[in-house]
């Protein structure tokens, strides 16, 4: 199988769970990036850093590059091409780090079924506060790269994902940001062969200022 890879904590924690489960064999990571920005959409992490993560994890990275604002039709076309390549290599399953959003899982399952693949969900229905704390306790290190300012203050951008960070979150914000409140970039942890080094830049915004991003660079 491959693991759907955003570079964030949930993807890393799902990968960690799978690596430590003898029932599964992880063959690589699967990411989609923007042709125009050369970044992972929404997370806005550069493709160079995603490749650095894969190298630090010792995993092959399968990258699907999509035009900006690609609709479902284009997304499914390009993913279909990638899945065909994966199946040719004997890979028939994709693992996702979804926690509780039923509509997203339902969409994934429908797409996978149409394209002859199956889905695995190692974190599904796991309590998000428990998952967040287990991620930290396992020794992972991550930084907050994106905040949806409609849901969380911009001041949280650039903070490390720690127990102090969790305790400072407003009560209506999910500890894993499962409703899109924030996103992270993981740069070290128990499954990393080496730490991912990066530099930091200015905060920038997308979607008419709604999303605030911490500019990380290789």
C-alpha positions as a printed Julia matrix, in Angstrom:
218×3 Matrix{Float64}:
   0.0    0.0     0.0
   0.85   3.69   -0.2
  -0.02   6.3     2.41
  -1.79   9.48    1.33
   0.73  12.09    2.43
   0.11  15.72    3.37
   3.34  16.12    5.29
   1.33  16.76    8.45
   0.89  15.08   11.79
  -2.1   12.9    10.92
  -0.37  11.44    7.85
   2.76  10.81    9.9
   0.81   9.2    12.75
  -1.09   6.97   10.31
   2.22   5.93    8.72
   3.61   5.2    12.19
   0.63   2.98   13.01
   0.97   1.05    9.75
   4.73   0.55   10.04
   4.15  -0.95   13.49
   1.41  -3.3    12.22
   2.63  -6.54   10.67
  -0.55  -6.83    8.62
   0.54  -4.06    6.27
   3.52  -3.32    4.05
   4.0    0.34    3.18
   5.48   0.79   -0.27
   5.52   4.57   -0.43
   3.8    7.92    0.05
   1.29   9.6    -2.26
   1.06  13.41   -2.48
  -0.54  15.94   -4.79
   1.04  19.33   -5.43
   0.13  22.42   -7.44
   1.78  22.91  -10.82
   1.61  26.69  -10.4
   2.86  27.13   -6.84
   4.93  23.94   -6.48
   3.32  23.59   -3.06
   0.92  21.18   -1.4
  -2.49  22.9    -1.63
  -3.93  24.3     1.62
  -0.9   23.18    3.66
   1.23  25.31    1.28
   4.4   23.36    2.07
   6.87  23.3    -0.84
   7.24  20.12   -2.86
  10.97  20.18   -2.04
  10.17  19.77    1.64
   7.71  16.95    0.91
  10.49  15.2    -1.0
  12.87  15.86    1.91
  10.38  14.23    4.26
  10.12  11.14    2.07
  13.91  10.89    1.92
  14.19  11.28    5.72
  11.58   8.54    6.15
  13.24   6.23    3.64
  10.03   6.09    1.57
   9.41   6.42   -2.14
   7.23   9.43   -2.98
   4.59   9.26   -5.69
   3.71  12.84   -6.63
   0.67  13.91   -8.63
   0.97  17.47   -9.92
  -2.34  19.25  -10.49
  -3.28  22.65  -11.97
  -4.48  25.29   -9.53
  -8.12  24.94   -8.44
  -8.43  21.56  -10.16
 -11.99  20.27   -9.9
 -13.02  16.76   -9.0
 -13.01  15.65  -12.65
  -9.36  16.64  -13.2
  -8.35  15.33   -9.78
  -9.94  11.96  -10.46
  -8.4   11.75  -13.93
  -4.88  12.34  -12.63
  -5.36  10.09   -9.63
  -6.67   7.39  -11.95
  -3.45   7.58  -13.94
  -1.4    7.36  -10.76
  -3.44   4.44   -9.41
  -2.95   2.59  -12.7
   0.81   2.99  -12.26
   0.58   1.79   -8.65
  -1.45  -1.26   -9.59
   1.13  -2.07  -12.24
   3.69  -2.18   -9.42
   1.46  -4.5    -7.36
   0.11  -1.76   -5.05
  -3.66  -2.0    -4.61
  -4.44   0.0    -1.46
  -4.18   3.57   -0.2
  -4.13   4.48    3.5
  -5.73   7.73    4.62
  -5.38   9.56    7.95
  -9.06  10.53    8.22
 -10.42  10.6    11.75
 -14.17  11.22   11.64
 -15.37  13.14    8.56
 -17.85  10.71    7.03
 -18.41  12.64    3.77
 -14.7   12.68    2.93
 -14.33   8.97    3.64
 -17.42   8.22    1.55
 -15.95  10.19   -1.38
 -12.62   8.39   -1.09
 -14.28   4.99   -0.96
 -16.35   5.71   -4.06
 -13.3    6.89   -6.0
 -11.16   3.96   -4.92
 -13.86   1.47   -5.84
 -14.28   2.99   -9.31
 -10.53   2.87   -9.88
 -10.0   -0.66   -8.58
  -8.24   0.25   -5.34
  -9.08  -0.27   -1.67
  -8.77   2.08    1.31
  -7.27   1.65    4.76
  -8.03   4.06    7.63
  -5.72   3.38   10.61
  -6.93   6.41   12.63
 -10.65   6.18   11.86
 -12.89   7.07   14.83
  -9.89   7.48   17.12
 -10.51  10.15   19.76
  -8.73  13.21   18.39
  -7.45  14.42   21.76
  -6.0   10.97   22.4
  -4.46  10.85   18.91
  -2.88  14.31   19.32
  -1.32  13.42   22.65
  -0.11  10.02   21.46
   1.54  11.69   18.48
   3.45  14.02   20.8
   4.25  11.27   23.33
   5.7    9.1    20.55
   8.35  11.77   19.98
   7.13  13.44   16.79
   7.93  17.1    16.16
   5.74  19.32   13.98
   5.15  22.99   13.26
   1.83  24.66   12.42
   2.01  25.8     8.8
  -1.58  26.87    8.12
  -4.46  28.36   10.08
  -7.99  28.98    8.85
  -8.5   32.4    10.41
 -12.27  31.96   10.27
 -11.79  29.23   12.88
  -8.56  30.03   14.74
  -6.42  33.11   15.37
  -3.49  33.75   13.04
  -1.22  33.92   16.1
  -1.15  30.1    16.12
   0.75  29.97   12.81
   4.39  28.99   13.29
   3.93  27.39   16.7
   5.25  23.92   17.39
   2.62  21.24   17.87
   3.13  20.5    21.57
   0.99  19.83   24.61
   1.26  23.51   25.43
  -0.16  24.25   21.98
  -3.03  21.83   22.59
  -3.86  23.38   25.95
  -3.99  26.84   24.38
  -6.55  25.91   21.7
 -10.08  27.31   22.08
 -12.62  24.71   23.16
 -14.36  24.7    19.77
 -11.18  23.77   17.87
 -10.49  20.09   17.3
  -7.14  18.97   18.81
  -6.13  17.47   15.46
  -7.61  20.28   13.39
  -9.83  17.7    11.72
 -12.33  20.36   10.67
  -9.59  22.24    8.82
  -8.78  24.67   11.63
  -5.02  24.2    11.19
  -2.41  22.07    9.4
   1.11  21.03   10.29
   4.46  19.95    8.88
   6.27  17.07   10.62
  10.05  17.37   10.66
  11.19  14.66   13.08
  10.0   11.6    14.93
  10.45   7.89   15.67
  10.03   6.79   12.04
  12.42   9.42   10.64
  15.97   8.36    9.8
  17.05  11.99   10.13
  15.55  15.36   11.0
  14.15  17.42    8.12
  15.96  20.75    8.11
  14.12  23.86    6.93
  14.26  27.63    7.07
  11.39  29.94    7.94
  10.14  33.01    6.15
   7.25  35.43    6.45
   3.58  34.63    7.04
   1.6   34.8     3.8
  -2.09  34.45    2.97
  -4.31  32.71    0.44
  -8.05  32.66   -0.35
  -8.51  36.42    0.05
  -6.63  36.4     3.36
  -8.65  33.66    5.01
  -5.77  31.17    5.3
  -2.54  32.23    7.0
   0.59  30.21    6.18
   4.05  29.97    7.67
   6.54  29.99    4.8
   8.88  27.03    5.22
  11.73  26.44    2.77
  14.37  23.81    2.27
